[in-house]
Amino acid sequence: MSALLANSYFWQTLGTLLLFWLLYRFNVFQKIGGALDKRADRISSELEEARRLRAEAEALLLEYERKRERAESEAAEIVNAAREEAERISKDAEVRLTDFIARRTASAEAKIAQAEEQAMIEVRDAAIAAAVKASETVLRGSVQGPLGEDLIKRGLADTRRTLS
């Protein structure tokens, strides 16, 4: 037995067995297991909280993406509506301008026609006056006396009536 007591492996084994018995006796293994279980539960709850927060963040991101898309589509609709309104106003202004030019042209043409008609009347009146004057001069030179005067008056009246 003395050889056994002198062997270092014996004492190491005995010390290890004694250590494990003491640890078991004072419930150190249960306490370590409980602490590890608590830590595992805490880590598990933290992981669950992280999953929940991630799901909320993804839902929030999805909601903001929808809002952004909706805002972009509304902005595109506003731009299209403004573009259509500008085109409509441009076309309306073009129609108004064309109508204004047509009215002004028609008015100018009417004034020109009226001026031409007035000039024609004036030319005709001048021609009538010249014809009457020429007739009077010819008749005065060829017919003399009261009968001549009477013939001249009737001839001038007939000429005026005919030329008018």
Chimera marker file (.cmm) of the C-alpha trace (Angstrom):
<marker_set name="trace">
<marker id="1" x="0.000" y="0.000" z="0.000" r="1" g="1" b="0" radius="0.5"/>
<marker id="2" x="2.849" y="2.325" z="0.578" r="1" g="1" b="0" radius="0.5"/>
<marker id="3" x="3.592" y="2.112" z="-3.113" r="1" g="1" b="0" radius="0.5"/>
<marker id="4" x="0.037" y="3.149" z="-3.740" r="1" g="1" b="0" radius="0.5"/>
<marker id="5" x="0.374" y="6.118" z="-1.403" r="1" g="1" b="0" radius="0.5"/>
<marker id="6" x="3.606" y="7.118" z="-3.098" r="1" g="1" b="0" radius="0.5"/>
<marker id="7" x="2.066" y="7.025" z="-6.585" r="1" g="1" b="0" radius="0.5"/>
<marker id="8" x="1.145" y="10.518" z="-7.843" r="1" g="1" b="0" radius="0.5"/>
<marker id="9" x="-1.503" y="9.159" z="-10.183" r="1" g="1" b="0" radius="0.5"/>
<marker id="10" x="-3.360" y="7.765" z="-7.187" r="1" g="1" b="0" radius="0.5"/>
<marker id="11" x="-3.448" y="11.149" z="-5.497" r="1" g="1" b="0" radius="0.5"/>
<marker id="12" x="-4.499" y="12.881" z="-8.691" r="1" g="1" b="0" radius="0.5"/>
<marker id="13" x="-7.332" y="10.421" z="-9.172" r="1" g="1" b="0" radius="0.5"/>
<marker id="14" x="-8.371" y="10.682" z="-5.544" r="1" g="1" b="0" radius="0.5"/>
<marker id="15" x="-8.297" y="14.511" z="-5.695" r="1" g="1" b="0" radius="0.5"/>
<marker id="16" x="-10.361" y="14.532" z="-8.862" r="1" g="1" b="0" radius="0.5"/>
<marker id="17" x="-12.919" y="12.129" z="-7.385" r="1" g="1" b="0" radius="0.5"/>
<marker id="18" x="-13.078" y="14.203" z="-4.210" r="1" g="1" b="0" radius="0.5"/>
<marker id="19" x="-13.539" y="17.393" z="-6.231" r="1" g="1" b="0" radius="0.5"/>
<marker id="20" x="-16.393" y="15.860" z="-8.226" r="1" g="1" b="0" radius="0.5"/>
<marker id="21" x="-18.002" y="14.499" z="-5.017" r="1" g="1" b="0" radius="0.5"/>
<marker id="22" x="-17.804" y="17.963" z="-3.398" r="1" g="1" b="0" radius="0.5"/>
<marker id="23" x="-19.193" y="19.627" z="-6.474" r="1" g="1" b="0" radius="0.5"/>
<marker id="24" x="-22.044" y="17.112" z="-6.524" r="1" g="1" b="0" radius="0.5"/>
<marker id="25" x="-22.620" y="17.394" z="-2.777" r="1" g="1" b="0" radius="0.5"/>
<marker id="26" x="-22.972" y="21.177" z="-2.834" r="1" g="1" b="0" radius="0.5"/>
<marker id="27" x="-25.159" y="21.079" z="-5.988" r="1" g="1" b="0" radius="0.5"/>
<marker id="28" x="-22.622" y="22.980" z="-8.057" r="1" g="1" b="0" radius="0.5"/>
<marker id="29" x="-23.531" y="20.969" z="-11.173" r="1" g="1" b="0" radius="0.5"/>
<marker id="30" x="-27.210" y="21.853" z="-10.737" r="1" g="1" b="0" radius="0.5"/>
<marker id="31" x="-26.340" y="25.503" z="-10.170" r="1" g="1" b="0" radius="0.5"/>
<marker id="32" x="-24.102" y="25.563" z="-13.255" r="1" g="1" b="0" radius="0.5"/>
<marker id="33" x="-26.840" y="23.781" z="-15.243" r="1" g="1" b="0" radius="0.5"/>
<marker id="34" x="-29.460" y="26.207" z="-13.927" r="1" g="1" b="0" radius="0.5"/>
<marker id="35" x="-27.254" y="29.173" z="-14.803" r="1" g="1" b="0" radius="0.5"/>
<marker id="36" x="-26.655" y="27.728" z="-18.264" r="1" g="1" b="0" radius="0.5"/>
<marker id="37" x="-30.405" y="27.094" z="-18.670" r="1" g="1" b="0" radius="0.5"/>
<marker id="38" x="-31.159" y="30.662" z="-17.580" r="1" g="1" b="0" radius="0.5"/>
<marker id="39" x="-28.574" y="31.978" z="-19.986" r="1" g="1" b="0" radius="0.5"/>
<marker id="40" x="-29.992" y="29.795" z="-22.770" r="1" g="1" b="0" radius="0.5"/>
<marker id="41" x="-33.507" y="31.053" z="-21.958" r="1" g="1" b="0" radius="0.5"/>
<marker id="42" x="-32.279" y="34.663" z="-21.963" r="1" g="1" b="0" radius="0.5"/>
<marker id="43" x="-30.485" y="34.160" z="-25.282" r="1" g="1" b="0" radius="0.5"/>
<marker id="44" x="-33.584" y="32.447" z="-26.680" r="1" g="1" b="0" radius="0.5"/>
<marker id="45" x="-35.819" y="35.333" z="-25.559" r="1" g="1" b="0" radius="0.5"/>
<marker id="46" x="-33.343" y="37.851" z="-27.005" r="1" g="1" b="0" radius="0.5"/>
<marker id="47" x="-33.344" y="35.937" z="-30.289" r="1" g="1" b="0" radius="0.5"/>
<marker id="48" x="-37.145" y="35.903" z="-30.284" r="1" g="1" b="0" radius="0.5"/>
<marker id="49" x="-37.210" y="39.648" z="-29.569" r="1" g="1" b="0" radius="0.5"/>
<marker id="50" x="-34.717" y="40.190" z="-32.403" r="1" g="1" b="0" radius="0.5"/>
<marker id="51" x="-36.927" y="38.132" z="-34.760" r="1" g="1" b="0" radius="0.5"/>
<marker id="52" x="-39.971" y="40.145" z="-33.707" r="1" g="1" b="0" radius="0.5"/>
<marker id="53" x="-38.128" y="43.455" z="-34.214" r="1" g="1" b="0" radius="0.5"/>
<marker id="54" x="-36.858" y="42.268" z="-37.576" r="1" g="1" b="0" radius="0.5"/>
<marker id="55" x="-40.402" y="41.336" z="-38.654" r="1" g="1" b="0" radius="0.5"/>
<marker id="56" x="-41.641" y="44.767" z="-37.520" r="1" g="1" b="0" radius="0.5"/>
<marker id="57" x="-38.803" y="46.476" z="-39.391" r="1" g="1" b="0" radius="0.5"/>
<marker id="58" x="-39.557" y="44.486" z="-42.543" r="1" g="1" b="0" radius="0.5"/>
<marker id="59" x="-43.263" y="45.348" z="-42.264" r="1" g="1" b="0" radius="0.5"/>
<marker id="60" x="-42.396" y="49.018" z="-41.741" r="1" g="1" b="0" radius="0.5"/>
<marker id="61" x="-40.016" y="48.939" z="-44.698" r="1" g="1" b="0" radius="0.5"/>
<marker id="62" x="-42.688" y="47.341" z="-46.862" r="1" g="1" b="0" radius="0.5"/>
<marker id="63" x="-45.212" y="49.969" z="-45.755" r="1" g="1" b="0" radius="0.5"/>
<marker id="64" x="-42.801" y="52.823" z="-46.563" r="1" g="1" b="0" radius="0.5"/>
<marker id="65" x="-42.011" y="51.272" z="-49.945" r="1" g="1" b="0" radius="0.5"/>
<marker id="66" x="-45.743" y="51.142" z="-50.702" r="1" g="1" b="0" radius="0.5"/>
<marker id="67" x="-46.124" y="54.775" z="-49.599" r="1" g="1" b="0" radius="0.5"/>
<marker id="68" x="-43.138" y="55.775" z="-51.749" r="1" g="1" b="0" radius="0.5"/>
<marker id="69" x="-44.574" y="53.958" z="-54.768" r="1" g="1" b="0" radius="0.5"/>
<marker id="70" x="-47.963" y="55.563" z="-54.142" r="1" g="1" b="0" radius="0.5"/>
<marker id="71" x="-46.333" y="59.002" z="-53.851" r="1" g="1" b="0" radius="0.5"/>
<marker id="72" x="-44.343" y="58.393" z="-57.054" r="1" g="1" b="0" radius="0.5"/>
<marker id="73" x="-47.477" y="57.348" z="-58.923" r="1" g="1" b="0" radius="0.5"/>
<marker id="74" x="-49.375" y="60.391" z="-57.599" r="1" g="1" b="0" radius="0.5"/>
<marker id="75" x="-46.479" y="62.624" z="-58.645" r="1" g="1" b="0" radius="0.5"/>
<marker id="76" x="-46.495" y="61.033" z="-62.106" r="1" g="1" b="0" radius="0.5"/>
<marker id="77" x="-50.261" y="61.569" z="-62.331" r="1" g="1" b="0" radius="0.5"/>
<marker id="78" x="-49.846" y="65.225" z="-61.310" r="1" g="1" b="0" radius="0.5"/>
<marker id="79" x="-47.102" y="65.719" z="-63.900" r="1" g="1" b="0" radius="0.5"/>
<marker id="80" x="-49.229" y="64.046" z="-66.592" r="1" g="1" b="0" radius="0.5"/>
<marker id="81" x="-52.260" y="66.131" z="-65.633" r="1" g="1" b="0" radius="0.5"/>
<marker id="82" x="-50.168" y="69.314" z="-65.741" r="1" g="1" b="0" radius="0.5"/>
<marker id="83" x="-48.720" y="68.316" z="-69.107" r="1" g="1" b="0" radius="0.5"/>
<marker id="84" x="-52.209" y="67.586" z="-70.492" r="1" g="1" b="0" radius="0.5"/>
<marker id="85" x="-53.513" y="70.883" z="-69.086" r="1" g="1" b="0" radius="0.5"/>
<marker id="86" x="-50.611" y="72.765" z="-70.682" r="1" g="1" b="0" radius="0.5"/>
<marker id="87" x="-51.263" y="71.058" z="-74.015" r="1" g="1" b="0" radius="0.5"/>
<marker id="88" x="-54.977" y="71.842" z="-73.751" r="1" g="1" b="0" radius="0.5"/>
<marker id="89" x="-54.252" y="75.488" z="-72.926" r="1" g="1" b="0" radius="0.5"/>
<marker id="90" x="-51.771" y="75.665" z="-75.805" r="1" g="1" b="0" radius="0.5"/>
<marker id="91" x="-54.278" y="74.184" z="-78.239" r="1" g="1" b="0" radius="0.5"/>
<marker id="92" x="-57.013" y="76.487" z="-76.919" r="1" g="1" b="0" radius="0.5"/>
<marker id="93" x="-54.736" y="79.519" z="-77.331" r="1" g="1" b="0" radius="0.5"/>
<marker id="94" x="-53.843" y="78.371" z="-80.839" r="1" g="1" b="0" radius="0.5"/>
<marker id="95" x="-57.536" y="78.003" z="-81.734" r="1" g="1" b="0" radius="0.5"/>
<marker id="96" x="-58.291" y="81.435" z="-80.281" r="1" g="1" b="0" radius="0.5"/>
<marker id="97" x="-55.380" y="82.968" z="-82.169" r="1" g="1" b="0" radius="0.5"/>
<marker id="98" x="-56.485" y="81.306" z="-85.410" r="1" g="1" b="0" radius="0.5"/>
<marker id="99" x="-60.054" y="82.512" z="-84.827" r="1" g="1" b="0" radius="0.5"/>
<marker id="100" x="-58.823" y="86.036" z="-84.031" r="1" g="1" b="0" radius="0.5"/>
<marker id="101" x="-56.689" y="86.108" z="-87.186" r="1" g="1" b="0" radius="0.5"/>
<marker id="102" x="-59.629" y="84.806" z="-89.269" r="1" g="1" b="0" radius="0.5"/>
<marker id="103" x="-61.947" y="87.490" z="-87.811" r="1" g="1" b="0" radius="0.5"/>
<marker id="104" x="-59.369" y="90.231" z="-88.389" r="1" g="1" b="0" radius="0.5"/>
<marker id="105" x="-58.761" y="88.993" z="-91.936" r="1" g="1" b="0" radius="0.5"/>
<marker id="106" x="-62.499" y="88.877" z="-92.645" r="1" g="1" b="0" radius="0.5"/>
<marker id="107" x="-62.914" y="92.364" z="-91.190" r="1" g="1" b="0" radius="0.5"/>
<marker id="108" x="-60.037" y="93.692" z="-93.276" r="1" g="1" b="0" radius="0.5"/>
<marker id="109" x="-61.421" y="91.984" z="-96.380" r="1" g="1" b="0" radius="0.5"/>
<marker id="110" x="-64.862" y="93.479" z="-95.690" r="1" g="1" b="0" radius="0.5"/>
<marker id="111" x="-63.338" y="96.945" z="-95.279" r="1" g="1" b="0" radius="0.5"/>
<marker id="112" x="-61.377" y="96.475" z="-98.502" r="1" g="1" b="0" radius="0.5"/>
<marker id="113" x="-64.526" y="95.322" z="-100.327" r="1" g="1" b="0" radius="0.5"/>
<marker id="114" x="-66.468" y="98.286" z="-98.933" r="1" g="1" b="0" radius="0.5"/>
<marker id="115" x="-63.671" y="100.655" z="-99.975" r="1" g="1" b="0" radius="0.5"/>
<marker id="116" x="-63.641" y="99.089" z="-103.455" r="1" g="1" b="0" radius="0.5"/>
<marker id="117" x="-67.421" y="99.427" z="-103.684" r="1" g="1" b="0" radius="0.5"/>
<marker id="118" x="-67.248" y="103.034" z="-102.526" r="1" g="1" b="0" radius="0.5"/>
<marker id="119" x="-64.500" y="103.724" z="-105.061" r="1" g="1" b="0" radius="0.5"/>
<marker id="120" x="-66.590" y="102.101" z="-107.803" r="1" g="1" b="0" radius="0.5"/>
<marker id="121" x="-69.571" y="104.261" z="-106.813" r="1" g="1" b="0" radius="0.5"/>
<marker id="122" x="-67.412" y="107.373" z="-106.825" r="1" g="1" b="0" radius="0.5"/>
<marker id="123" x="-65.897" y="106.427" z="-110.200" r="1" g="1" b="0" radius="0.5"/>
<marker id="124" x="-69.386" y="105.719" z="-111.620" r="1" g="1" b="0" radius="0.5"/>
<marker id="125" x="-70.704" y="109.004" z="-110.224" r="1" g="1" b="0" radius="0.5"/>
<marker id="126" x="-67.722" y="110.819" z="-111.730" r="1" g="1" b="0" radius="0.5"/>
<marker id="127" x="-68.303" y="109.027" z="-115.056" r="1" g="1" b="0" radius="0.5"/>
<marker id="128" x="-72.007" y="109.914" z="-114.918" r="1" g="1" b="0" radius="0.5"/>
<marker id="129" x="-71.194" y="113.547" z="-114.128" r="1" g="1" b="0" radius="0.5"/>
<marker id="130" x="-68.667" y="113.640" z="-116.936" r="1" g="1" b="0" radius="0.5"/>
<marker id="131" x="-71.151" y="112.036" z="-119.373" r="1" g="1" b="0" radius="0.5"/>
<marker id="132" x="-73.890" y="114.447" z="-118.336" r="1" g="1" b="0" radius="0.5"/>
<marker id="133" x="-71.513" y="117.373" z="-118.665" r="1" g="1" b="0" radius="0.5"/>
<marker id="134" x="-70.393" y="116.165" z="-122.084" r="1" g="1" b="0" radius="0.5"/>
<marker id="135" x="-73.992" y="115.584" z="-123.177" r="1" g="1" b="0" radius="0.5"/>
<marker id="136" x="-74.957" y="119.025" z="-121.938" r="1" g="1" b="0" radius="0.5"/>
<marker id="137" x="-72.096" y="120.635" z="-123.774" r="1" g="1" b="0" radius="0.5"/>
<marker id="138" x="-72.914" y="118.787" z="-127.009" r="1" g="1" b="0" radius="0.5"/>
<marker id="139" x="-76.614" y="119.502" z="-126.749" r="1" g="1" b="0" radius="0.5"/>
<marker id="140" x="-76.122" y="123.190" z="-125.886" r="1" g="1" b="0" radius="0.5"/>
<marker id="141" x="-73.888" y="123.596" z="-128.825" r="1" g="1" b="0" radius="0.5"/>
<marker id="142" x="-76.325" y="121.991" z="-131.273" r="1" g="1" b="0" radius="0.5"/>
<marker id="143" x="-79.732" y="123.128" z="-129.997" r="1" g="1" b="0" radius="0.5"/>
<marker id="144" x="-80.496" y="126.743" z="-129.129" r="1" g="1" b="0" radius="0.5"/>
<marker id="145" x="-83.496" y="128.549" z="-127.668" r="1" g="1" b="0" radius="0.5"/>
<marker id="146" x="-86.350" y="127.518" z="-125.339" r="1" g="1" b="0" radius="0.5"/>
<marker id="147" x="-86.974" y="124.264" z="-127.152" r="1" g="1" b="0" radius="0.5"/>
<marker id="148" x="-83.267" y="123.438" z="-126.801" r="1" g="1" b="0" radius="0.5"/>
<marker id="149" x="-83.373" y="124.224" z="-123.075" r="1" g="1" b="0" radius="0.5"/>
<marker id="150" x="-86.383" y="121.942" z="-122.619" r="1" g="1" b="0" radius="0.5"/>
<marker id="151" x="-84.750" y="119.137" z="-124.621" r="1" g="1" b="0" radius="0.5"/>
<marker id="152" x="-81.500" y="119.495" z="-122.643" r="1" g="1" b="0" radius="0.5"/>
<marker id="153" x="-83.358" y="119.284" z="-119.302" r="1" g="1" b="0" radius="0.5"/>
<marker id="154" x="-85.281" y="116.162" z="-120.358" r="1" g="1" b="0" radius="0.5"/>
<marker id="155" x="-82.194" y="114.554" z="-121.884" r="1" g="1" b="0" radius="0.5"/>
<marker id="156" x="-80.113" y="115.180" z="-118.774" r="1" g="1" b="0" radius="0.5"/>
<marker id="157" x="-82.872" y="113.744" z="-116.556" r="1" g="1" b="0" radius="0.5"/>
<marker id="158" x="-83.134" y="110.650" z="-118.781" r="1" g="1" b="0" radius="0.5"/>
<marker id="159" x="-79.329" y="110.235" z="-118.802" r="1" g="1" b="0" radius="0.5"/>
<marker id="160" x="-79.128" y="110.535" z="-115.046" r="1" g="1" b="0" radius="0.5"/>
<marker id="161" x="-81.952" y="108.034" z="-114.560" r="1" g="1" b="0" radius="0.5"/>
<marker id="162" x="-80.389" y="105.581" z="-117.025" r="1" g="1" b="0" radius="0.5"/>
<marker id="163" x="-76.859" y="105.786" z="-115.619" r="1" g="1" b="0" radius="0.5"/>
<marker id="164" x="-77.951" y="105.548" z="-111.997" r="1" g="1" b="0" radius="0.5"/>
<link id1="1" id2="2" r="1" g="1" b="0" radius="0.2"/>
<link id1="2" id2="3" r="1" g="1" b="0" radius="0.2"/>
<link id1="3" id2="4" r="1" g="1" b="0" radius="0.2"/>
<link id1="4" id2="5" r="1" g="1" b="0" radius="0.2"/>
<link id1="5" id2="6" r="1" g="1" b="0" radius="0.2"/>
<link id1="6" id2="7" r="1" g="1" b="0" radius="0.2"/>
<link id1="7" id2="8" r="1" g="1" b="0" radius="0.2"/>
<link id1="8" id2="9" r="1" g="1" b="0" radius="0.2"/>
<link id1="9" id2="10" r="1" g="1" b="0" radius="0.2"/>
<link id1="10" id2="11" r="1" g="1" b="0" radius="0.2"/>
<link id1="11" id2="12" r="1" g="1" b="0" radius="0.2"/>
<link id1="12" id2="13" r="1" g="1" b="0" radius="0.2"/>
<link id1="13" id2="14" r="1" g="1" b="0" radius="0.2"/>
<link id1="14" id2="15" r="1" g="1" b="0" radius="0.2"/>
<link id1="15" id2="16" r="1" g="1" b="0" radius="0.2"/>
<link id1="16" id2="17" r="1" g="1" b="0" radius="0.2"/>
<link id1="17" id2="18" r="1" g="1" b="0" radius="0.2"/>
<link id1="18" id2="19" r="1" g="1" b="0" radius="0.2"/>
<link id1="19" id2="20" r="1" g="1" b="0" radius="0.2"/>
<link id1="20" id2="21" r="1" g="1" b="0" radius="0.2"/>
<link id1="21" id2="22" r="1" g="1" b="0" radius="0.2"/>
<link id1="22" id2="23" r="1" g="1" b="0" radius="0.2"/>
<link id1="23" id2="24" r="1" g="1" b="0" radius="0.2"/>
<link id1="24" id2="25" r="1" g="1" b="0" radius="0.2"/>
<link id1="25" id2="26" r="1" g="1" b="0" radius="0.2"/>
<link id1="26" id2="27" r="1" g="1" b="0" radius="0.2"/>
<link id1="27" id2="28" r="1" g="1" b="0" radius="0.2"/>
<link id1="28" id2="29" r="1" g="1" b="0" radius="0.2"/>
<link id1="29" id2="30" r="1" g="1" b="0" radius="0.2"/>
<link id1="30" id2="31" r="1" g="1" b="0" radius="0.2"/>
<link id1="31" id2="32" r="1" g="1" b="0" radius="0.2"/>
<link id1="32" id2="33" r="1" g="1" b="0" radius="0.2"/>
<link id1="33" id2="34" r="1" g="1" b="0" radius="0.2"/>
<link id1="34" id2="35" r="1" g="1" b="0" radius="0.2"/>
<link id1="35" id2="36" r="1" g="1" b="0" radius="0.2"/>
<link id1="36" id2="37" r="1" g="1" b="0" radius="0.2"/>
<link id1="37" id2="38" r="1" g="1" b="0" radius="0.2"/>
<link id1="38" id2="39" r="1" g="1" b="0" radius="0.2"/>
<link id1="39" id2="40" r="1" g="1" b="0" radius="0.2"/>
<link id1="40" id2="41" r="1" g="1" b="0" radius="0.2"/>
<link id1="41" id2="42" r="1" g="1" b="0" radius="0.2"/>
<link id1="42" id2="43" r="1" g="1" b="0" radius="0.2"/>
<link id1="43" id2="44" r="1" g="1" b="0" radius="0.2"/>
<link id1="44" id2="45" r="1" g="1" b="0" radius="0.2"/>
<link id1="45" id2="46" r="1" g="1" b="0" radius="0.2"/>
<link id1="46" id2="47" r="1" g="1" b="0" radius="0.2"/>
<link id1="47" id2="48" r="1" g="1" b="0" radius="0.2"/>
<link id1="48" id2="49" r="1" g="1" b="0" radius="0.2"/>
<link id1="49" id2="50" r="1" g="1" b="0" radius="0.2"/>
<link id1="50" id2="51" r="1" g="1" b="0" radius="0.2"/>
<link id1="51" id2="52" r="1" g="1" b="0" radius="0.2"/>
<link id1="52" id2="53" r="1" g="1" b="0" radius="0.2"/>
<link id1="53" id2="54" r="1" g="1" b="0" radius="0.2"/>
<link id1="54" id2="55" r="1" g="1" b="0" radius="0.2"/>
<link id1="55" id2="56" r="1" g="1" b="0" radius="0.2"/>
<link id1="56" id2="57" r="1" g="1" b="0" radius="0.2"/>
<link id1="57" id2="58" r="1" g="1" b="0" radius="0.2"/>
<link id1="58" id2="59" r="1" g="1" b="0" radius="0.2"/>
<link id1="59" id2="60" r="1" g="1" b="0" radius="0.2"/>
<link id1="60" id2="61" r="1" g="1" b="0" radius="0.2"/>
<link id1="61" id2="62" r="1" g="1" b="0" radius="0.2"/>
<link id1="62" id2="63" r="1" g="1" b="0" radius="0.2"/>
<link id1="63" id2="64" r="1" g="1" b="0" radius="0.2"/>
<link id1="64" id2="65" r="1" g="1" b="0" radius="0.2"/>
<link id1="65" id2="66" r="1" g="1" b="0" radius="0.2"/>
<link id1="66" id2="67" r="1" g="1" b="0" radius="0.2"/>
<link id1="67" id2="68" r="1" g="1" b="0" radius="0.2"/>
<link id1="68" id2="69" r="1" g="1" b="0" radius="0.2"/>
<link id1="69" id2="70" r="1" g="1" b="0" radius="0.2"/>
<link id1="70" id2="71" r="1" g="1" b="0" radius="0.2"/>
<link id1="71" id2="72" r="1" g="1" b="0" radius="0.2"/>
<link id1="72" id2="73" r="1" g="1" b="0" radius="0.2"/>
<link id1="73" id2="74" r="1" g="1" b="0" radius="0.2"/>
<link id1="74" id2="75" r="1" g="1" b="0" radius="0.2"/>
<link id1="75" id2="76" r="1" g="1" b="0" radius="0.2"/>
<link id1="76" id2="77" r="1" g="1" b="0" radius="0.2"/>
<link id1="77" id2="78" r="1" g="1" b="0" radius="0.2"/>
<link id1="78" id2="79" r="1" g="1" b="0" radius="0.2"/>
<link id1="79" id2="80" r="1" g="1" b="0" radius="0.2"/>
<link id1="80" id2="81" r="1" g="1" b="0" radius="0.2"/>
<link id1="81" id2="82" r="1" g="1" b="0" radius="0.2"/>
<link id1="82" id2="83" r="1" g="1" b="0" radius="0.2"/>
<link id1="83" id2="84" r="1" g="1" b="0" radius="0.2"/>
<link id1="84" id2="85" r="1" g="1" b="0" radius="0.2"/>
<link id1="85" id2="86" r="1" g="1" b="0" radius="0.2"/>
<link id1="86" id2="87" r="1" g="1" b="0" radius="0.2"/>
<link id1="87" id2="88" r="1" g="1" b="0" radius="0.2"/>
<link id1="88" id2="89" r="1" g="1" b="0" radius="0.2"/>
<link id1="89" id2="90" r="1" g="1" b="0" radius="0.2"/>
<link id1="90" id2="91" r="1" g="1" b="0" radius="0.2"/>
<link id1="91" id2="92" r="1" g="1" b="0" radius="0.2"/>
<link id1="92" id2="93" r="1" g="1" b="0" radius="0.2"/>
<link id1="93" id2="94" r="1" g="1" b="0" radius="0.2"/>
<link id1="94" id2="95" r="1" g="1" b="0" radius="0.2"/>
<link id1="95" id2="96" r="1" g="1" b="0" radius="0.2"/>
<link id1="96" id2="97" r="1" g="1" b="0" radius="0.2"/>
<link id1="97" id2="98" r="1" g="1" b="0" radius="0.2"/>
<link id1="98" id2="99" r="1" g="1" b="0" radius="0.2"/>
<link id1="99" id2="100" r="1" g="1" b="0" radius="0.2"/>
<link id1="100" id2="101" r="1" g="1" b="0" radius="0.2"/>
<link id1="101" id2="102" r="1" g="1" b="0" radius="0.2"/>
<link id1="102" id2="103" r="1" g="1" b="0" radius="0.2"/>
<link id1="103" id2="104" r="1" g="1" b="0" radius="0.2"/>
<link id1="104" id2="105" r="1" g="1" b="0" radius="0.2"/>
<link id1="105" id2="106" r="1" g="1" b="0" radius="0.2"/>
<link id1="106" id2="107" r="1" g="1" b="0" radius="0.2"/>
<link id1="107" id2="108" r="1" g="1" b="0" radius="0.2"/>
<link id1="108" id2="109" r="1" g="1" b="0" radius="0.2"/>
<link id1="109" id2="110" r="1" g="1" b="0" radius="0.2"/>
<link id1="110" id2="111" r="1" g="1" b="0" radius="0.2"/>
<link id1="111" id2="112" r="1" g="1" b="0" radius="0.2"/>
<link id1="112" id2="113" r="1" g="1" b="0" radius="0.2"/>
<link id1="113" id2="114" r="1" g="1" b="0" radius="0.2"/>
<link id1="114" id2="115" r="1" g="1" b="0" radius="0.2"/>
<link id1="115" id2="116" r="1" g="1" b="0" radius="0.2"/>
<link id1="116" id2="117" r="1" g="1" b="0" radius="0.2"/>
<link id1="117" id2="118" r="1" g="1" b="0" radius="0.2"/>
<link id1="118" id2="119" r="1" g="1" b="0" radius="0.2"/>
<link id1="119" id2="120" r="1" g="1" b="0" radius="0.2"/>
<link id1="120" id2="121" r="1" g="1" b="0" radius="0.2"/>
<link id1="121" id2="122" r="1" g="1" b="0" radius="0.2"/>
<link id1="122" id2="123" r="1" g="1" b="0" radius="0.2"/>
<link id1="123" id2="124" r="1" g="1" b="0" radius="0.2"/>
<link id1="124" id2="125" r="1" g="1" b="0" radius="0.2"/>
<link id1="125" id2="126" r="1" g="1" b="0" radius="0.2"/>
<link id1="126" id2="127" r="1" g="1" b="0" radius="0.2"/>
<link id1="127" id2="128" r="1" g="1" b="0" radius="0.2"/>
<link id1="128" id2="129" r="1" g="1" b="0" radius="0.2"/>
<link id1="129" id2="130" r="1" g="1" b="0" radius="0.2"/>
<link id1="130" id2="131" r="1" g="1" b="0" radius="0.2"/>
<link id1="131" id2="132" r="1" g="1" b="0" radius="0.2"/>
<link id1="132" id2="133" r="1" g="1" b="0" radius="0.2"/>
<link id1="133" id2="134" r="1" g="1" b="0" radius="0.2"/>
<link id1="134" id2="135" r="1" g="1" b="0" radius="0.2"/>
<link id1="135" id2="136" r="1" g="1" b="0" radius="0.2"/>
<link id1="136" id2="137" r="1" g="1" b="0" radius="0.2"/>
<link id1="137" id2="138" r="1" g="1" b="0" radius="0.2"/>
<link id1="138" id2="139" r="1" g="1" b="0" radius="0.2"/>
<link id1="139" id2="140" r="1" g="1" b="0" radius="0.2"/>
<link id1="140" id2="141" r="1" g="1" b="0" radius="0.2"/>
<link id1="141" id2="142" r="1" g="1" b="0" radius="0.2"/>
<link id1="142" id2="143" r="1" g="1" b="0" radius="0.2"/>
<link id1="143" id2="144" r="1" g="1" b="0" radius="0.2"/>
<link id1="144" id2="145" r="1" g="1" b="0" radius="0.2"/>
<link id1="145" id2="146" r="1" g="1" b="0" radius="0.2"/>
<link id1="146" id2="147" r="1" g="1" b="0" radius="0.2"/>
<link id1="147" id2="148" r="1" g="1" b="0" radius="0.2"/>
<link id1="148" id2="149" r="1" g="1" b="0" radius="0.2"/>
<link id1="149" id2="150" r="1" g="1" b="0" radius="0.2"/>
<link id1="150" id2="151" r="1" g="1" b="0" radius="0.2"/>
<link id1="151" id2="152" r="1" g="1" b="0" radius="0.2"/>
<link id1="152" id2="153" r="1" g="1" b="0" radius="0.2"/>
<link id1="153" id2="154" r="1" g="1" b="0" radius="0.2"/>
<link id1="154" id2="155" r="1" g="1" b="0" radius="0.2"/>
<link id1="155" id2="156" r="1" g="1" b="0" radius="0.2"/>
<link id1="156" id2="157" r="1" g="1" b="0" radius="0.2"/>
<link id1="157" id2="158" r="1" g="1" b="0" radius="0.2"/>
<link id1="158" id2="159" r="1" g="1" b="0" radius="0.2"/>
<link id1="159" id2="160" r="1" g="1" b="0" radius="0.2"/>
<link id1="160" id2="161" r="1" g="1" b="0" radius="0.2"/>
<link id1="161" id2="162" r="1" g="1" b="0" radius="0.2"/>
<link id1="162" id2="163" r="1" g="1" b="0" radius="0.2"/>
<link id1="163" id2="164" r="1" g="1" b="0" radius="0.2"/>
</marker_set>
